[in-house]
Amino acid sequence: MTDFWSVTLKLLEGLLTTGELFLLTVLFAVPLGLLICFGAMCRFTPLRMVVKTAVWIVRGSPLMLQILIVFYGPGLLFGLPLLPRFTAAVITFVINYACYFSEIFRGGIQSVPRGQYEAGQVLGLTRVQTFFHVVLLQVVKRIVPPMGNELITLVKDTALVRVIAVYEIIWMGESYIKKGLMWPLFYTAVFYLVANGLLTLALGRAEKKLDYFRA
Amino acid sequence: MKKLALVLAVVLSLCCFAACGKEAAPTATDGSSTTAASDVAAVQAKGKMVVGITDFAPMDYKDEGSDEWIGFDADMAKAFAEELGVEAEFIEINWDKKSMELETGAIDVVWNGMTYDDEVAAQMATGTPYCKNAQVVVVKAENNTDLSGGVDALKALSFVAENGSAGAKALEAEQIAYTAVDTQAKALMEVASGSADACVIDLLMAGAMVGEGTSYDNLKIAEGTELTSEEYVVGFRKGSDMVEAFNSFWKKAYDAGTVKATAEKYDVAQNIIPQ
């Protein structure tokens, strides 16, 4: 029983790292994703091409590889000092998830009917005013389900950072194998399930709250 | 919309550059640059020697409830750091990334019961061998098959071994098929769970982890199955002057009896190589 509690505490320590990575990623990837989304919809072709290429590279290559490149790359290629492990992990996740988010945002924005913009124009709103006061709220409502998908994936993707020895929950679970305990590794699933369960509930509530107008 | 997007995009790219600059600045001061002429000087300037390890009793491990790394390697690494006038900082690394960790300056030394072989020789500079080791076959305790008959007896079993480890190479040399897993501990887990008949791991590790009174008391070392014998070394960056510093430290510590005393403390005295 003492075993069970000490393992649980150790795994919670790992979960804290997982949680920090998750929160920081969401915090920075959402605004960055919005910027990338604007870039991808921009009518200035060169910028649009650059952004789309960047999104293609980030979405088209494995996240694990990106983590290794961000952490070891500067040292291997240029002999530069390395970023702290956790910082490198956060940077990689922010860039990677911002690219996925940007496509969700683009889908949301482009799904708002043309008429909404026209209505804004008729009312004498500027393009920016129309976007923030008329369109954005409808976008938020529409993107909750796909964002929920992405956030749940993010919780599980955090496990990848153990390739650069960031001690998240799976690393902690695996460390017990050496001591002859195999169940802690599988026990980590409980923590993921609880975290994602709470996330699912929160997303459900958000969806209900946003149910203010039927589009 | 077009203007807004353009402005945002410019801000975004500026932010990226600014962020890069900011990230690089503070870390530059810790002097972990790999291009430094003298590694010893760089470590001393930094005030700490970062030691890359894995949890590997009796070389590097933590006592139950303690946060301090101990073990034969850990204690000697602390003594070496003291000799250099710095602190030893232990970082658990991914073992298969050790050369990248060294090369990029994420760690300064690999000191974790590392078996000397061609691969290690190609990846890093090594100090004088300090410890002897062998690869042994571990099977379930109830397995009474006589395996001392040589390779043919072994070929009948299904094997696992750590990917790229000395044990895996020993199996390859004998042309015995095996499944690669990512740590020696996972190899033990495979045997314990019955998904493989046997695994090949270090004698030192097997001695500490297998048999009665250990974590894996349902496993045993198969009699007469030493596959290869080998030597442990400490790894440094290529061309590093830490190698000479280590060699002279080790000779001195050996002559002073520190090595023997530490080895006895962790029950590895029979493995020490006389200097």
Interface residues (C-beta under 8 A of the other chain):
Chain A: S6 L32 L35 I36 F38 G39 M41 C42 R43 F44 L47 V51 L68 F71 Y72 P74 G75 L76 G79 L80 P81 L82 L83 P84 R85 T87 I91 R127 V128 F131 R162 V163 I164 A165 Y167 E174 S175 I177 K178 K179 G180 L181 M182
Chain B: M1 K2 L4 A5 L6 L8 A9 V11 L12 E23 A24 T27 A28 D30 G31 S32 S33 T34 T35 D55 F56 A57 G65 I91 E92 I93 N94 K97 M100 E103 T104 G105 A106 T183 A185 K186 L188 M189 A192 S193 M209 T214 S215 Y216
